[in-house]
Amino acid sequence: MPSIPVVSANDSLLKVVACLERDGAVVVNDVIDRAVRDSILRELAPHLEIVDPDASINKAYEADGGTSDFYPGRTKRITALVARSETFRTFVTHPLMLAACDAILKPNCVHYQVHATAALKIGPGAREQVLHREEDPYQFFKVPRPHMIVASMWAITDFTEANGGTHIVPGSHLWPADRRARPDEVVAAEMPAGSVLLWMGGTLHGAGANRTDDWRYGVFLSYSLGWIRQEENQYVDVPYDIARTLSKEVRDLVGYKMHMGIGYCDVSVRSGRGEKR
Ligand SMILES: O=C(O)CCC(=O)C(=O)O
């Protein structure tokens, strides 16, 4: 039976990275304590409260070339977490994430960047999500190709097989593009609140179905090579007025930094003095 390796936050970062590279996913226990989870809950509550879990976002996604029925419904999803949560910014610079990105992304870029952020509350009755890869939008580059993305899910509540724990297909980051996963190759990531699940951009995954009466609450954070287009438009979701209040480390990671000349801008436009030189 395939499985997802589980390590502790006290294990070496080298061990975490080795598991991730070998199995395509790893669960790290005890990364964020109760106080941190409470801060996330408090900071994101006003934004999640107003989301209708039954509002379908599939139509917009399909119109842009995505698969229909990609989003399972009965789910509250918000993005722009760097702008919305001070606590989330500590996830972005967490040594665990930076170690994984240094090892997996740094060989193919000068620096990496935040790729996408989301809070995902999966409600009772949500169906399972279509298995997919974070790197699907980049399939114009055929496999095998350099690793482009590292993703993570931070458990704010317990994740179980029954409540929608993320489905992972261990080892699938090494598969040819056309190999489909058999049902017995799909594993639900079960982890107590406070754990983080990491997976590779090439690993097949998707949200599980929620057959319980509780909401499964996770926070998603991914990173990509600094020279590809980010999945979440960080310059819209973290506009300059907010970006300038962030630490330089977070601001750079969000993308307010050039990558070998890519990403230049004219600051005089931003300051409203762009008409005349
Ligand atoms: O919620 C999850 O466990 C995974 C979500 C996901 O992969 C997605 O929405 O693309």
The ligand as an ORCA input file, in Angstrom:
! r2SCAN-3c Opt
* xyz 0 1
  O      -8.151     21.256     -0.075
  C      -7.288     20.413     -0.377
  O      -6.987     19.491      0.360
  C      -6.573     20.505     -1.713
  C      -7.091     21.633     -2.542
  C      -6.508     21.704     -3.896
  O      -5.648     20.974     -4.285
  C      -7.043     22.720     -4.798
  O      -8.055     23.356     -4.489
  O      -6.463     22.883     -5.899
*
